[in-house]
């Protein structure tokens, strides 16, 4: 199984995934992929035929993660390539209070589009799309010193579980938060 992952394998969740997927292809600015541009989306999408799984992991801004999902999905459809796509969201997309922080809206857009593509795959065939959203991960513990954060290596294991899901089902969405009070 050939796996394509966005993110720098030396940092964050991509680093945790690099410990599980030793032969994965990682794409980020560090190796010549500017994933904040249409040209970057296309360059990434050109790698689709060589891979079985795409993990959309980069913590990008300006809705780029959603646009990357769109580009990769459409390339799969164009090529009739049966790829499994997993996008990494955030449980912050469920925030219901007033805020001017656009990150919530970006992750909500990723969730909504992932769910739409997931159901398209279920009913019409094509790529199988899943979304897994996490609350605060251990790599941002210093930003949230009062929170119990999920160990980032454990989060990577949940992503592996999604990658390994049976081929005849689609796990559309999973949301994972650590309990703050036991």
N, C-alpha and C positions, 0 to 999 in steps of 0.2 A: 504494500500500500504506500503510495507516494503522497506526501502531505506538504501543502503550501500554507505558510503562515505569515501574516503581516506582523511586523514588529521587529525590533532589534533583539537578537537572541542573547545579548548581554544585559538586558534590562527588563524589569517588570515581569508581567505574565509570559511574555515571549521567552524570557530566560527560563522560567519554570517549565514551559513546554519543551524547550530545547533539551532538558534533562530526560524527558520521556521519548521524544522523537529525535533521535540522534542524527537521522539522515534527512530530516525535513529541510525544505527550501524556505529560507526566511527572506522577506523583502521589506526594506525600510530605507530611509534616507541614508543610512550608514553604508549601504551597498548599491547606491545609485538609483533608488526608486523614490521619487518625490510623490507620495500618495496624497498630495493636496492639489493635484492638477489633473486635468483630463488626460494629458499625455501619460501621466503616472498611472492612472486607472487602466489605460489601454496597454501599457507596457506590462502591468501586472496580469491583466486578462489574457495576454498572449501566452502566459505560462499555464493556463487552464488545461489544455489538452494533455500535458505531461503529468497531471496530478489527479488523484482520486478524491482527495479531501482538501477543502479550503477552510482555514480557521482565520476569521476576520477579527483579529485581536488588537490592532493598533488603537490607542486612545487618541484619536485625532479630533480636531475641532472643525467648525464650519460645515457640519454635516458630511464630511468626507467619508466617514465609515459607512454611512448609508449609500453614498454614491459609489463606493468601492463594491459593496454588495450588489448594487444594480448592475455595474459593469461586468462583474464576474458571472452573475446569474444570466445575463443576456448573452454572454459569450458561450456559456454552457448550452443554452437553448439553441443558439445559432448552430453550434457544432453537434447538437444532440448528444452532448457529453454528460453521462450520468454521475455527476459529482455530488458529494455530500458537503454541504456548506454549513458552517457553524459560526454564528456571529456572537461576539462577547458584548453584552449590554451591561447595564447598571440598574440596580434596584431604585436608584434615585429617579428613574422615569415614572415612578408612581407618586411622586410628590404632588400634593393637592393644595399646598399653601402658596400664597403669592410670593414670587421671586423674580429677580431680573437675571438669574443665572441661566444662560442659554444651554448649558450642559444637560440639564434635565430634558429640555425640548429635543436636543440632538439624540439622546438615548431613547426618548419616546418615539421619535421618527424611525430609528433603527428597529425598535420593537414592532411598531405597526407594520413596517414594510416587510420585516422578517416573517411576521405572522401571515401576511397576505401571500408572500411567495411560498411559504410552507403549505398553506391550503391549496395553492395552485399545484404544487408538486403532488399532493395527496390525491386530488381529483382529476388532474390532467396529465400527470407524469412529468418527467423532467427532473431537475436537480431537487434533492431533498434538503430542505432548509430548516435549521434549528437555531434557537436563540437561548443562550444561557446568560442570566444576569446575576451579578454578585453585588453584595453590599461592600462595605469597606474591606479591602484586602491588606495584608500585612505590609506590603510595600509602601503604604501611605499611613502607617501607624503614627508617624511623627506629626501628621496633619490632624489626627484625631486621637490625641493621647487618652481621652476618657472612654474610648470605644474598645470593645473586644472585636478585633479584626480577624478575618478568616486567613489562615496561613495560605500564602500564594501557591505553594507546592501542592497543597490539598485542593485548591481551586483547579489547578492543572489536571489533577486526577479526575475531577468531575467532568472536565472537558474530554479527557480520554474516554470516559464512560460513554459520553455522547458519540464520540467517533466510533466506538465499538458497538453501538446499538444495532440490533438485527436489521438486515437489509429490507425486510418486508414491512417495517413500520417507520413512522416519523414521529419522533419526540419533538413536538412543535416548540415548546417553551419550558424553561426551568428557571426558577428564581430562588436564589440562595442567600440567606442572611444568617449571621451568627446571633445566637441568643445573647441578649445584653444582661439579662437577669435570669439566674437559675433558680 
